Amino acid sequence: MAPLRSARRQQGNRTHRAAMLLIAIVAGIGVLPGVAVAAPAGGQQLNAADMTLLNGVRLAGLWEMPAGQMAAEKGQSAKVREIGAGIANEHQKLDQLVVDAANKLGATIPSEPTAEQKGWLAEMQKASGARFDQIFVTRLRVAHGKIFPVIGAVRASTRDATVRKLCDDANGFVMHHMQMLESTGLVRWPELPPAALPAPGSDGLLAAAAANTGPQVGVSSTVVWLVFLAALGTGGIATYRMLRRN
């Protein structure tokens, strides 16, 4: 009876090895580029472009809400006072949308303006009359012009539905704000910064948002696939031989 027990143990070991090999092959598929299973809804990791959008929209609200309130109180022209109140009110709504999106995604976003944005608010606080109106319109129009293409780039390529929805909402608000600021007749068009378009192959925000692939692996996916197929073929043959012996 001893040889029989030994034979069964050997057969069990072979079967176990075959099963482990199959598991290893299947597990290897999961790490290959282009074949990973999509993460469940809500479990997708945000990339740099998505986070840039969340941070940018949040920071815009943190300084443009007080800027609008300031304009509503001390703007020289009735037009600037009206627009200031409108922008402050709409940014309050947009700020709530970005906070809700960040909470849903588990993302951490800023809680106060940047040092540069605080400097703009201090500049506006010190100004008065026509000078205040000009600074208010100039600062906010330039700021809206910078975030506007970022929204479009992220909207065109993000994989996350929550980020897409935020882009849609933010796009409407920002477009409306630019139109309101332009209606004052105070926008100095020749002084607006030119469009910052990325050069081919650059690592700029727009290029990253267009690619939306995250960190790049320094090995061609074609090479990885060839290695994988070779390993799969070798493993399949070995598995077949083990099972055939059993």
C-alpha positions as CSV (number, residue, x, y, z in Angstrom):
1,M,0.0,0.0,0.0
2,A,3.0,2.3,0.6
3,P,3.7,2.7,-3.2
4,L,0.1,3.5,-3.8
5,R,0.1,6.3,-1.2
6,S,3.4,7.6,-2.7
7,A,2.0,7.6,-6.2
8,R,-1.1,9.5,-5.1
9,R,1.1,12.0,-3.3
10,Q,3.2,12.5,-6.4
11,Q,0.2,12.9,-8.6
12,G,-1.3,15.4,-6.1
13,N,2.0,17.4,-6.2
14,R,2.0,17.4,-10.0
15,T,-1.6,18.6,-10.1
16,H,-0.8,21.2,-7.5
17,R,2.2,22.5,-9.6
18,A,0.1,22.6,-12.7
19,A,-2.6,24.6,-10.9
20,M,-0.1,27.0,-9.5
21,L,1.4,27.5,-12.9
22,L,-2.0,28.3,-14.4
23,I,-2.6,30.8,-11.6
24,A,0.7,32.5,-12.2
25,I,-0.1,32.8,-15.9
26,V,-3.5,34.3,-15.2
27,A,-2.0,36.6,-12.6
28,G,0.6,37.8,-15.1
29,I,-2.1,38.9,-17.5
30,G,-3.3,41.5,-14.9
31,V,-0.1,43.4,-15.0
32,L,0.3,43.7,-18.7
33,P,-0.3,47.1,-20.4
34,G,-3.6,47.3,-22.1
35,V,-5.2,44.2,-20.5
36,A,-5.7,45.3,-16.9
37,V,-9.3,44.9,-15.7
38,A,-11.0,48.3,-15.2
39,A,-11.3,49.3,-11.5
40,P,-14.8,49.3,-10.0
41,A,-16.8,52.6,-10.1
42,G,-15.5,55.0,-7.6
43,G,-12.2,53.1,-7.1
44,Q,-10.3,54.6,-10.0
45,Q,-7.2,56.5,-9.1
46,L,-7.1,60.1,-10.3
47,N,-4.2,61.1,-12.5
48,A,-2.3,64.4,-12.5
49,A,-4.6,66.1,-15.1
50,D,-7.7,65.3,-13.0
51,M,-6.2,66.6,-9.9
52,T,-5.0,69.8,-11.7
53,L,-8.6,70.4,-12.7
54,L,-9.9,69.9,-9.1
55,N,-7.2,72.1,-7.6
56,G,-7.5,74.8,-10.2
57,V,-11.3,75.1,-9.9
58,R,-11.1,75.1,-6.1
59,L,-8.3,77.8,-6.1
60,A,-10.2,80.0,-8.5
61,G,-13.2,80.0,-6.1
62,L,-11.1,80.7,-3.1
63,W,-9.9,84.0,-4.4
64,E,-12.5,85.1,-6.9
65,M,-15.3,84.8,-4.4
66,P,-13.8,87.5,-2.2
67,A,-12.7,89.5,-5.2
68,G,-16.2,89.5,-6.6
69,Q,-17.6,90.5,-3.2
70,M,-15.0,93.3,-3.0
71,A,-16.1,94.5,-6.5
72,A,-19.7,94.5,-5.5
73,E,-19.0,96.8,-2.6
74,K,-16.3,99.2,-3.9
75,G,-16.5,99.1,-7.7
76,Q,-16.7,102.5,-9.2
77,S,-19.1,101.6,-12.0
78,A,-22.5,100.0,-11.5
79,K,-21.5,97.5,-14.2
80,V,-18.5,96.3,-12.2
81,R,-20.5,96.2,-9.0
82,E,-23.2,94.1,-10.7
83,I,-20.6,91.7,-12.3
84,G,-18.7,91.4,-9.1
85,A,-21.8,90.3,-7.2
86,G,-22.7,87.8,-10.0
87,I,-19.2,86.3,-10.1
88,A,-19.1,85.9,-6.3
89,N,-22.5,84.2,-6.3
90,E,-21.7,81.8,-9.2
91,H,-18.3,80.9,-7.7
92,Q,-20.0,80.0,-4.5
93,K,-22.1,77.5,-6.4
94,L,-19.1,76.2,-8.4
95,D,-17.0,75.9,-5.2
96,Q,-19.7,73.7,-3.7
97,L,-19.6,71.5,-6.8
98,V,-15.9,71.0,-6.7
99,V,-16.0,70.3,-2.9
100,D,-18.7,67.7,-3.5
101,A,-16.7,66.1,-6.3
102,A,-13.5,66.0,-4.2
103,N,-15.4,64.4,-1.3
104,K,-16.9,61.8,-3.7
105,L,-13.5,61.0,-5.2
106,G,-11.6,61.0,-1.9
107,A,-9.3,63.8,-3.2
108,T,-7.6,66.5,-1.1
109,I,-8.0,70.0,-2.4
110,P,-6.7,73.4,-1.2
111,S,-8.4,75.2,1.6
112,E,-6.9,78.7,1.0
113,P,-5.7,80.7,-2.0
114,T,-2.1,80.7,-3.1
115,A,0.4,83.4,-2.0
116,E,0.1,84.9,-5.5
117,Q,-3.7,85.0,-5.3
118,K,-3.6,86.6,-1.9
119,G,-1.3,89.2,-3.4
120,W,-3.9,90.0,-6.0
121,L,-6.6,90.4,-3.4
122,A,-4.3,92.8,-1.4
123,E,-3.6,94.8,-4.6
124,M,-7.4,95.2,-5.1
125,Q,-8.0,96.1,-1.5
126,K,-5.6,99.0,-1.8
127,A,-7.0,100.3,-5.0
128,S,-10.1,102.5,-5.5
129,G,-12.2,104.1,-8.2
130,A,-11.4,103.5,-11.8
131,R,-8.1,101.9,-10.9
132,F,-9.9,99.2,-8.8
133,D,-12.3,98.5,-11.7
134,Q,-9.4,98.0,-14.1
135,I,-7.4,95.7,-11.7
136,F,-10.5,93.7,-11.0
137,V,-11.4,93.1,-14.6
138,T,-7.8,92.5,-15.7
139,R,-6.9,90.0,-13.0
140,L,-10.1,88.0,-13.2
141,R,-10.1,87.9,-17.1
142,V,-6.5,86.6,-17.2
143,A,-7.2,84.0,-14.5
144,H,-10.3,82.8,-16.3
145,G,-8.4,82.6,-19.6
146,K,-5.8,80.3,-18.0
147,I,-8.2,77.8,-16.4
148,F,-10.5,77.7,-19.5
149,P,-8.3,75.6,-21.8
150,V,-7.4,73.3,-18.9
151,I,-11.0,72.5,-18.4
152,G,-11.4,71.6,-22.1
153,A,-8.3,69.4,-22.1
154,V,-9.2,67.4,-19.1
155,R,-12.8,67.1,-20.2
156,A,-11.6,65.7,-23.6
157,S,-9.6,62.9,-22.0
158,T,-10.5,62.1,-18.4
159,R,-11.7,58.5,-17.6
160,D,-13.6,59.6,-14.5
161,A,-17.3,60.5,-14.8
162,T,-17.3,62.8,-11.8
163,V,-14.4,64.8,-13.3
164,R,-16.2,65.0,-16.6
165,K,-19.4,66.4,-14.9
166,L,-17.3,68.9,-13.0
167,C,-15.7,70.0,-16.3
168,D,-19.1,70.5,-17.9
169,D,-20.3,72.7,-15.0
170,A,-17.0,74.6,-14.7
171,N,-16.9,75.3,-18.4
172,G,-20.3,77.0,-18.3
173,F,-19.4,79.1,-15.3
174,V,-16.0,80.2,-16.6
175,M,-17.4,81.1,-20.1
176,H,-20.1,83.2,-18.5
177,H,-17.6,85.0,-16.3
178,M,-15.4,85.8,-19.2
179,Q,-18.3,87.2,-21.1
180,M,-19.4,89.3,-18.1
181,L,-15.9,90.7,-17.6
182,E,-15.6,91.5,-21.3
183,S,-18.9,93.3,-21.3
184,T,-17.3,96.1,-19.1
185,G,-15.1,97.2,-22.0
186,L,-12.1,97.2,-19.7
187,V,-10.4,94.1,-21.1
188,R,-7.0,95.0,-22.6
189,W,-6.9,92.5,-25.4
190,P,-3.3,93.2,-26.5
191,E,-2.1,92.5,-23.0
192,L,-3.7,89.1,-22.6
193,P,-1.1,86.3,-22.5
194,P,-0.9,84.1,-25.6
195,A,-2.3,80.6,-25.7
196,A,0.1,78.2,-24.1
197,L,0.0,75.3,-26.5
198,P,2.3,72.4,-25.7
199,A,5.0,71.3,-28.2
200,P,4.7,67.8,-29.6
201,G,6.0,65.3,-27.0
202,S,6.1,67.9,-24.2
203,D,5.2,67.1,-20.6
204,G,2.9,70.1,-20.3
205,L,-0.5,69.9,-18.7
206,L,-2.4,69.8,-22.0
207,A,-0.2,67.1,-23.4
208,A,-0.6,65.1,-20.2
209,A,-4.3,65.5,-20.3
210,A,-4.5,64.5,-23.9
211,A,-2.4,61.4,-23.3
212,N,-3.9,60.8,-19.9
213,T,-1.8,57.7,-19.4
214,G,0.1,58.5,-16.2
215,P,3.7,57.4,-15.6
216,Q,5.2,55.8,-18.7
217,V,7.0,52.5,-18.7
218,G,10.3,52.6,-20.3
219,V,9.7,49.3,-22.2
220,S,7.7,49.1,-25.4
221,S,4.3,47.4,-25.0
222,T,5.1,45.3,-28.1
223,V,8.2,43.9,-26.4
224,V,6.2,43.1,-23.3
225,W,3.5,41.3,-25.3
226,L,6.1,39.2,-27.1
227,V,7.7,38.2,-23.9
228,F,4.3,37.4,-22.4
229,L,3.2,35.3,-25.4
230,A,6.5,33.4,-25.2
231,A,6.0,32.8,-21.5
232,L,2.4,31.8,-22.0
233,G,3.3,29.3,-24.7
234,T,6.0,27.8,-22.6
235,G,3.8,27.6,-19.6
236,G,1.0,26.1,-21.6
237,I,3.1,23.4,-23.0
238,A,4.5,22.6,-19.5
239,T,1.0,22.5,-18.1
240,Y,-0.3,20.2,-20.9
241,R,2.6,17.8,-20.3
242,M,2.0,17.7,-16.5
243,L,-1.7,17.1,-17.0
244,R,-1.1,14.5,-19.7
245,R,1.3,12.5,-17.3
246,N,-1.4,12.6,-14.7
